[in-house]
């Protein structure tokens, strides 16, 4: 039996873009935001980032909560932080819930399907390690008609520890034999650089962040490309 070849992907931000989330915010409260010189994208990014911060802090202090709970709770606080003086008169809880729902309607990036096909055709098994709940995250692939078997999802929700805590990556690494080829691929440098620290080979795509900021992560990526299909090709080439 030959050596197994595996690529573990981050999903949200890497395989999936945030455009649908921003567009949903724009539909629901965009006009009200613009009246205060706030774009839906800038609010959405700030809200999401604030939620990720609190989610991570809760995890670090051993009080893990699902991300959806956290982002829902942070809505009105984030409105206040970006300059809305009376958030609860500015927006309703129903509008908040509509905006949160937009996060469940994210769509795969162009090239995700091709990326997976390149890897699978070269004998790789594709996995997903996500901070989100598996049902929601698998839905992104199902709606796009991209095959991603349920058994190939690994969720931090079941571990009770969030990325980039190194313990979040170790259960994924432990699925593979010591001599297997094991890559972690992401469009977040903080994510893939942490995976490298536990023993994965690192592949980074600049499609989301544009700037790698490698100098602060102290990790040299074996593969760094601008698109997902190019990243997949480079992973295949580097694994020969």
N, C-alpha and C positions, 0 to 999 in steps of 0.2 A: 504493500500500500504506500503510495507516494505521500510526500509532504503536503499538508493542507494549506490552502491560500485563502486568507480572509481580509476583508476590509470592513471596519466598523465605522459607520457614518453618524455624525450628529445630524439631526433632522431639521429642527426649526432654526432658520437663518442660513442653513447650509443647503439642504435639498429643497427647502420651502422658503419663499420670500415673504416679507411682511406687507406687501402692497395691498392685499385684500383687507388687512386690518386697518391700514391707514385710510383706504377708500371707504370702509364702513364708518369710521369715525367722521369722515367728511360728509357722508350722507346724513348721519344722525344729528351731529352738532356742529358741522363745518361752518355754517353761516354765522352761528353765534360765536364761534372761536375767532373767525376772521374779523368780526366786529371789534374784537379786542387785540387785533394784530397778531393772532396766533394761528399758525397753519395746522391742519389736521395731522400732517406728518411730524411736525415738531412736537406737538402734544403727544401723539402716539408713541414716538420714540422715547420721550421723557417719562411717560407713564409706564411703558414697558421696562425701561431701565430702572426706574424706581422700584418696580415690582421684583425685578431680578435681584436687586440689592437686598431688599427685605427678605425675600425668599432664601437667599444665600445666608444672611445673618441668622435667620431662624434655624436653618439647617446646622450651621456651625455651633449654635448654642443648644443643639439637641432638642429642637422643637419644630421638627419638619412639618410643613403644611403643603398640600398640593398647590401648584403654581396658580391654578384658576382661582382658588380662594384668596390668594395674596393679591393678584391683579385686580380682583373685584373690590377688595377692601381699600386699595390705594387710589381709586378713581377720584374721589372728591379731594383727597389730600393733594394729589398731583395737580388738579385744577387750581387749587389755592397757590401751590408753589410756582406755577407758571404765570400767575398774575390775576386770577379770577378771585375777587374779594369775597364773594358770597356763593361758593360752589353749589350749595344745595338749593339755591333759588335760580341758579344759572342752568342746572340740568337736573333731571329727575332720575330716580333709581331705575325706572324702565329704560331710559336712554342709556344709562350706564350698562345695564344688562344687554342691550342691543349691541353696544360697542364691544363688550366682552365676547359676545357671540361671534363677532367679526374675527376674533383670534382663532376660532374653530373653523373658519372658512378660508384659511390660508391656502395658497395654491403652489404646486411644485414649480420650481424654477425651470425655464427652458434648458434643456440639456441633461436634466436628471435621468430621464429614461435612457438616453444614449450612454450616459456615464455608467449606469448599471449594466447595460448590455455589453459594453466594452469589457468590463471586468468579468462578467459571467462567461462571456465567450472565451476569455483567457483562463478559465478554470477557477475563478475566485468565487467564494461565497460572500454575499453582501449581508451585512447586519446593520441594525440601527440601535444606537444607545441614546435614549432621550430622557429629558427631565420631565416631559409631559406624560399624561396618561396614555397608555398604549392604544386604547380604542380611538381617541381623538386623533392621535398622530398617524395611526394606520389609515384613518379616513382620508388624509391628504393624498395618500398613494392610490387608494381605491377610487376616489373621484377622478383622478387623472388616468385611470386605467393602467397603472404601473404595478406589476406584480411584486409584492413584498410580503412574504409569508409571516403569519402571526408569530410563529415559533422563532423567527429571527429578530424579534424586537426584545430589547432589554431596557427596562424602565427604572429610573432612579426612584420612582414612587414605591416600588416593591422593596427597595433597599433602605428607604428612609434616610438617604444621604444624597445631597445634591452635587453635581459637577460644579466646580472643578476639584472638589475634595478627592484626593487620590483613591480613597476607598470606593468611590463611585465607578472607577474604571476597572478595578481589580476583578470583580465578578465576570466582566466581559473577557478580560485577558485569560481568566482561569478556564474558560470554555475550550480553549485551544491547547494543542500539544506543544511542549517546549520547542520542538523543531519546526513548527508551522510558521508560515509567513504571515505576519500579523501587522496590518496597517490600521491607523485611525485617521479618518479624513473629516475635516471641518472647515467652515468659513469663519470661525472664531479662533483667533490665535491663542487666546487664553485656554481654550478647550483642547486643541490638538497639542499644544505644548505641555499641558498637564498629562495627557495620555502618553506622550513620549517619555515622560518621567517615570511612569510605571512599567515601561517596557515595549510599548508599541512603536512602530516606525511612523513618522509623521508626514501627512500630506495636507497642505493648506491651499485653499482657493480664496483669491482676493475678491470674489464676486460681491461680497457683502460689505466688508470693511474697507476695501480698496488699499488702505495702508496697513501693512503687516505689523508695524511697530516692533519688529523683531528685537530691537536693542533692549527692550525692557523685559522680554520673556526669556532671554538667555538660552534660547533653543534654536538650533539651526535645522530648518526643515529639509528633509531629503527631497521632497517635491513641493514646489510652489508654482501655481499656475493661475491664470485669469478666469478660466471657465472649468466647469465640472468635467466635460468630456476630455479636455486636454489633461486635466489632473489624472483622470482614469488611465489615459494612455501612458503617462509618465510613471504611474504606479506599476503598470504591467511591465514596462521597459526596465524599471529598477529592480524588479523581482526575478529577473531571469538568472 
